[in-house]
Amino acid sequence: MKKKFFKLSIAIIYLMMTFTLIIIPHVEAALPVDVDKECQLEMNITSKEYRDDLENEMIEVELYQVATISKAGNYTGIGLFSKIDWSSVKYDKIQSANIWKTRAKEAAKYLKDEKPTYTMSFNQGKGTLSNLKTGLYLVVIQDLETAYYSYEFTPYLVSLPNNYYYSSDDDTWYYQLTGDRAVGIKVTRNPKYGSIEIVKNLENQNITMKDSATFVYQVDIETLEKKKETRFLTMYFDDVTRKSLKIDHIPAGSKVKVSEVYTGGGYQLVSDQKVDLGQIDAITIKKAEFTNRASNEVIGGNGIVNSYRYDASQDDYQVNQSQEN
């Protein structure tokens, strides 16, 4: 009986050891880090839409080493960055990406007098650095202005080497972050806005008309994203003069055409009925000019002025109506 019990106990202990050998590596996850191994880092613009606009721009990337990495994959802050608690920055499925974002924001506050550990220049939308030391790095890119957009780059953390256990159960440390493992920059894009001006020249006045002259204009807008918008605006004249009407908040890069779709009663258009302004930018105010003179017709006409104001909270245009612009 004792022999049977002894054999059963040995079997149970063997099963427990086998179970431990199978399970523990999966829970512990990461393999040891070769802290002396050199790393390679490739960075690029992952969004094709953004890349088309940014690939010819001068993008300078600054890398600041904020912590060292141990063989166990733990981070220890260095210099001013040692004031930050890096113990919560880990590679597992429990830790939220928000912790990495929070620590990146904290580290960015200490950059005033710090010099970057490495710098990288983008060429055709990507850049590469070799022979990098292992550790945790803060990636910083200065905000950038292009002809039609403004770009804001978010500081974020990159580990060298990198580990993908939290997303794919792969506990391998990768020292070559290139190709499919290249790191994309984190950026948000905001459109710039431009303005146009409609200029109306009234050469003379139809004295037989008691009513004032009204002219209506159609503004056709097609943005870089191929979105189309049409605005109608009215200009009101009660004497011979030259007036202008400015239209704001048109996305820069848009193609704009202006047409006079209604000519005031008793007047005729003596200039082009449609003006193609082409692409507009955020700096130059392009003008669409129209000229009218009194005709022999006696056709009554009147109208009101529609003033359009863009409301960002509603992402729409609000209309105010009045008798004179």
Secondary structure, 3 states (H helix, E strand, C coil): CHHHHHHHHHHHHHHHHHHHHHHHHHHHCCCCCCCCCCEEEEEECCCHHHHHHHCCCCCEEEEEEEEEECCCCCEEECHHHHHCCCCCCCCCCCCCHHHHHHHHHHHHCCCCCCCCCEEEECECCEEEEEEECCEEEEEEECCEECCCEEEEECCEEEEECEEEHHHHCEEEEECEECHHHCEECCEEEEECEEEEEEEEEECCCCCCCCCCEEEEEEEEEECCCCCEEEEEEEEEECCCCEEEEEEEEEECCCEEEEEEEECCCCEEECCCCEEEEEECCCCCCEEEEEEEEECCCCCCCCCCEEEEEEECCCCEEEEEEECCC
